[in-house]
C-alpha cells in the first residue's frame, strides 16, 4: 500500500512538471508584457518570471512579485526606464539575429551547382 501511495505522489509531481496551465492575469500591464516577451518559459519553470524580473531590475524577489502580480500601482519611473533600455537592447539583438537567419535561410535554400550539373533537389 505504501509503494502505491508513493507511486501516486510521484505521478502527480510528474504531471505538474510536464503539463501546466498558463496563468492569465487581468489587464495588460507593461511589466507583465515585458516579462512574457523576454522569459519564454512558463510560470512553473525555473527560474520563473519573478526571479527574472527581479534580476533585470535589481529588485528583491518579494518586491518584483508585488510589481508583477499583486500591486495595482504603476511601476516606478526608474524601473520603467530600465525596462525600456533592456527592450531596445533586446530588439537590436533580435534584429541582428533575424538578418543573420534570413541570410542563412536564403543561402541554404539556393540549389548548389557544380559545373553544368545541379546538385541536390529533384531531378526530372
Backbone bond lengths (Angstrom), bond angles and torsions (degrees), N, CA, C in turn:
res aa  C-N    CA-C-N  psi(-1)  N-CA   C-N-CA  omega(-1)  CA-C   N-CA-C  phi
1 X - - - 1.450 - - 1.527 111.41 -
2 X 1.336 115.41 -39.17 1.465 119.49 -179.75 1.520 112.18 -64.55
3 X 1.343 116.28 -39.92 1.463 119.16 178.74 1.529 111.06 -65.85
4 X 1.321 116.50 -36.38 1.458 120.13 178.90 1.525 110.06 -63.88
5 X 1.342 116.86 -43.43 1.461 120.41 178.57 1.526 111.60 -63.61
6 X 1.332 116.76 -40.39 1.463 120.02 176.93 1.528 110.87 -63.09
7 X 1.331 115.98 -40.52 1.458 120.08 178.10 1.514 111.97 -62.70
8 X 1.328 117.70 -41.63 1.466 121.26 178.25 1.527 110.65 -64.23
9 X 1.332 116.50 -39.93 1.460 120.03 178.85 1.528 110.63 -64.75
10 X 1.320 116.73 -43.04 1.464 120.48 178.99 1.524 111.40 -65.31
11 X 1.333 116.28 -37.16 1.457 119.42 178.77 1.530 111.09 -64.76
12 X 1.323 117.46 -43.65 1.467 120.64 178.34 1.522 110.70 -62.85
13 X 1.334 116.96 -40.48 1.462 120.50 178.97 1.525 110.80 -63.81
14 X 1.332 117.34 -41.27 1.471 120.80 179.47 1.524 110.62 -66.17
15 X 1.316 117.64 -38.38 1.466 119.86 178.16 1.515 111.09 -64.82
16 X 1.319 117.38 -37.64 1.470 120.05 178.69 1.520 110.81 -67.16
17 X 1.335 117.44 -32.66 1.459 119.55 -179.52 1.518 112.01 -74.00
18 X 1.327 118.02 -37.50 1.458 119.83 -171.15 1.522 113.28 -93.01
19 X 1.302 118.70 -39.01 1.461 120.64 -178.35 1.520 108.23 -112.35
20 X 1.296 116.58 128.19 1.453 119.73 -178.12 1.516 109.95 -132.74
21 X 1.275 113.92 156.37 1.454 121.10 175.98 1.517 107.13 -98.90
22 X 1.300 117.05 125.73 1.456 121.01 177.99 1.519 108.65 -73.67
23 X 1.295 116.23 119.32 1.449 119.80 179.82 1.519 109.75 -77.51
24 X 1.302 115.02 137.44 1.456 120.93 177.66 1.517 106.66 -119.27
25 X 1.302 115.71 121.60 1.441 120.71 179.86 1.523 108.85 -102.51
26 X 1.313 117.58 147.27 1.459 119.90 -177.58 1.526 111.60 -65.26
27 X 1.319 115.12 146.88 1.459 119.80 177.98 1.506 112.91 83.93
28 X 1.283 115.67 172.10 1.465 121.01 179.04 1.517 108.00 -127.74
29 X 1.309 115.78 60.10 1.454 119.55 -178.01 1.513 109.93 -64.35
30 X 1.311 115.93 143.84 1.465 121.06 -174.18 1.523 112.47 -58.97
31 X 1.325 116.91 -41.63 1.460 117.81 -176.61 1.524 112.02 -65.42
32 X 1.326 118.56 -36.23 1.466 119.99 177.46 1.510 111.03 -70.94
33 X 1.318 117.11 -39.10 1.467 119.81 177.62 1.517 110.46 -62.22
34 X 1.339 117.65 -42.10 1.458 121.57 -179.97 1.522 110.21 -62.34
35 X 1.326 116.69 -47.65 1.462 120.42 -178.28 1.515 110.41 -63.64
36 X 1.321 117.07 -40.06 1.464 120.59 -179.25 1.528 111.17 -63.65
37 X 1.342 117.33 -35.05 1.462 120.32 178.67 1.523 112.43 -74.76
38 X 1.314 116.80 -41.72 1.458 120.36 -174.89 1.520 111.76 -79.40
39 X 1.313 117.12 -40.48 1.465 122.11 -176.46 1.515 108.27 -101.91
40 X 1.268 117.54 100.70 1.456 122.05 -175.73 1.523 113.06 -86.46
41 X 1.307 117.95 18.53 1.452 119.91 176.08 1.517 109.38 -102.39
42 X 1.325 115.70 165.80 1.460 119.57 -178.76 1.519 110.20 -79.24
43 X 1.292 115.01 173.27 1.456 121.35 -178.60 1.522 111.17 -65.77
44 X 1.343 117.55 -25.55 1.454 122.01 -175.95 1.525 112.73 -91.40
45 X 1.307 118.31 -8.01 1.453 121.00 -176.84 1.525 110.60 -92.68
46 X 1.323 115.55 155.46 1.459 122.19 -179.92 1.513 109.57 -75.49
47 X 1.279 122.83 142.91 1.456 128.08 -2.70 1.526 113.09 -87.63
48 X 1.290 118.15 -8.75 1.454 120.25 176.29 1.513 112.60 95.20
49 X 1.315 114.85 157.65 1.463 120.62 -177.73 1.518 112.02 -62.98
50 X 1.309 116.52 -41.60 1.458 119.63 -175.04 1.519 110.97 -62.85
51 X 1.315 116.65 -46.48 1.463 120.11 -178.90 1.527 111.30 -66.27
52 X 1.323 117.42 -39.61 1.463 120.23 178.46 1.525 111.08 -65.44
53 X 1.313 116.66 -42.77 1.469 121.32 179.17 1.527 110.13 -64.80
54 X 1.327 116.64 -43.15 1.467 121.10 179.05 1.525 111.05 -62.96
55 X 1.328 116.58 -42.04 1.461 120.48 -179.62 1.518 111.39 -67.20
56 X 1.314 117.27 -41.68 1.464 120.61 -178.65 1.528 111.99 -63.60
57 X 1.326 116.95 -35.75 1.461 120.45 -176.91 1.520 113.43 -101.43
58 X 1.324 117.67 -5.01 1.453 119.97 -178.67 1.520 112.29 70.38
59 X 1.319 116.59 38.05 1.459 122.25 -178.42 1.516 110.72 -105.74
60 X 1.331 117.27 156.68 1.466 118.96 168.33 1.530 109.34 -67.40
61 X 1.311 116.64 151.38 1.466 120.78 -176.42 1.530 112.35 -60.25
62 X 1.347 120.65 -42.60 1.471 118.43 178.07 1.534 113.30 -61.12
63 X 1.330 116.86 -35.61 1.467 120.12 178.31 1.520 110.44 -67.88
64 X 1.324 116.41 -42.06 1.464 119.98 178.04 1.523 110.63 -62.97
65 X 1.316 117.13 -42.17 1.464 121.19 177.82 1.526 110.47 -61.72
66 X 1.321 116.07 -39.00 1.456 121.02 178.55 1.533 110.60 -64.12
67 X 1.329 117.38 -44.52 1.468 120.56 179.11 1.524 111.80 -65.59
68 X 1.318 116.94 -36.88 1.463 120.18 -175.53 1.526 113.46 -78.73
69 X 1.308 117.08 -42.87 1.464 118.88 -166.88 1.521 115.55 -121.69
70 X 1.308 119.08 -26.77 1.453 119.29 -170.91 1.509 114.00 -107.14
71 X 1.291 116.83 -45.35 1.460 120.64 -171.98 1.522 111.46 -75.41
72 X 1.297 115.73 138.37 1.463 120.45 175.53 1.527 111.08 -97.24
73 X 1.321 116.94 -2.30 1.465 119.15 179.15 1.519 110.03 -81.47
74 X 1.295 114.96 162.67 1.463 120.71 -177.12 1.523 111.10 -74.65
75 X 1.296 114.34 158.99 1.455 122.08 176.39 1.529 108.73 -70.45
76 X 1.344 119.01 137.67 1.459 120.58 177.70 1.526 111.77 -60.32
77 X 1.303 115.89 152.26 1.465 121.94 -174.86 1.523 112.38 -58.19
78 X 1.339 117.65 -43.53 1.478 118.98 -177.34 1.530 111.32 -62.81
79 X 1.326 117.79 -34.34 1.461 120.06 177.83 1.528 111.12 -74.57
80 X 1.316 116.69 -36.39 1.464 119.89 176.69 1.525 110.58 -64.05
81 X 1.336 116.86 -39.14 1.474 120.82 177.49 1.523 110.25 -63.51
82 X 1.338 116.99 -41.17 1.469 120.47 178.85 1.524 111.55 -64.51
83 X 1.335 116.92 -41.84 1.470 119.84 176.94 1.521 110.95 -63.36
84 X 1.325 117.13 -37.43 1.462 120.79 177.12 1.520 110.76 -63.47
85 X 1.333 117.20 -44.70 1.466 120.67 178.34 1.525 111.15 -61.14
86 X 1.323 116.05 -46.40 1.466 119.59 179.39 1.523 111.54 -63.48
87 X 1.324 116.61 -39.17 1.466 120.20 179.74 1.515 110.93 -64.05
88 X 1.315 117.12 -42.21 1.478 119.98 177.43 1.521 111.11 -63.72
89 X 1.335 116.31 -40.02 1.461 120.39 178.28 1.527 110.58 -63.75
90 X 1.332 116.65 -45.96 1.460 120.74 178.59 1.518 111.31 -63.33
91 X 1.349 116.54 -38.90 1.460 119.65 179.86 1.522 110.37 -62.14
92 X 1.330 117.71 -43.00 1.465 119.27 179.77 1.527 110.90 -65.53
93 X 1.328 116.97 -38.76 1.462 119.55 177.93 1.527 111.02 -66.74
94 X 1.344 117.07 -40.94 1.461 120.24 176.71 1.523 110.43 -62.69
95 X 1.329 117.56 -43.03 1.464 120.37 179.86 1.526 111.28 -61.62
96 X 1.337 117.28 -41.86 1.465 120.44 177.38 1.529 110.72 -63.03
97 X 1.323 116.08 -43.02 1.460 120.16 178.93 1.525 111.06 -63.79
98 X 1.322 117.23 -41.08 1.464 120.98 179.26 1.518 110.70 -62.12
99 X 1.329 117.64 -43.90 1.467 120.93 178.60 1.524 110.34 -61.85
100 X 1.340 116.73 -44.61 1.458 120.38 179.74 1.528 111.40 -64.30
101 X 1.330 116.87 -41.88 1.469 119.88 179.31 1.525 111.85 -67.18
102 X 1.328 117.39 -38.71 1.468 119.86 176.91 1.516 111.28 -62.41
103 X 1.342 116.93 -41.74 1.463 120.56 178.07 1.528 110.53 -64.67
104 X 1.321 116.84 -41.44 1.457 120.98 179.52 1.526 111.10 -63.74
105 X 1.327 116.69 -44.91 1.466 120.73 179.80 1.519 110.40 -64.98
106 X 1.335 117.41 -42.09 1.464 120.39 179.07 1.526 110.85 -63.26
107 X 1.330 116.29 -41.02 1.464 120.45 179.43 1.525 111.00 -66.17
108 X 1.310 117.69 -42.71 1.451 121.57 -177.62 1.523 113.23 -74.36
109 X 1.333 117.15 -25.37 1.462 119.25 -177.66 1.524 112.32 -82.85
110 X 1.329 118.17 -14.04 1.463 121.31 177.23 1.519 109.01 -77.58
111 X 1.347 117.30 132.02 1.468 118.66 178.15 1.531 110.10 -69.24
112 X 1.317 115.69 141.44 1.462 120.70 178.88 1.518 108.90 -82.43
113 X 1.319 115.79 144.44 1.464 120.77 179.73 1.522 109.43 -126.00
114 X 1.329 114.58 141.64 1.463 121.77 172.52 1.507 107.42 -126.64
115 X 1.299 115.71 111.70 1.464 119.49 -177.03 1.504 109.42 62.85
116 X 1.342 116.98 -124.70 1.463 121.53 176.99 1.526 112.01 -97.78
117 X 1.319 115.71 -4.87 1.465 118.25 -178.15 1.527 110.38 -92.98
118 X 1.286 114.22 141.43 1.461 120.68 178.11 1.526 107.84 -91.87
119 X 1.346 117.00 135.36 1.457 121.72 -179.51 1.519 107.82 -108.43
120 X 1.310 115.64 130.09 1.461 119.69 178.29 1.518 111.03 85.55
121 X 1.303 116.37 170.33 1.459 120.44 179.40 1.518 111.83 77.56
122 X 1.323 114.59 -177.39 1.468 120.11 -178.65 1.506 110.46 -81.15
123 X 1.313 115.91 145.10 1.455 120.61 174.22 1.514 107.58 -110.60
124 X 1.266 115.96 144.23 1.422 113.33 -173.24 1.420 117.95 -136.89
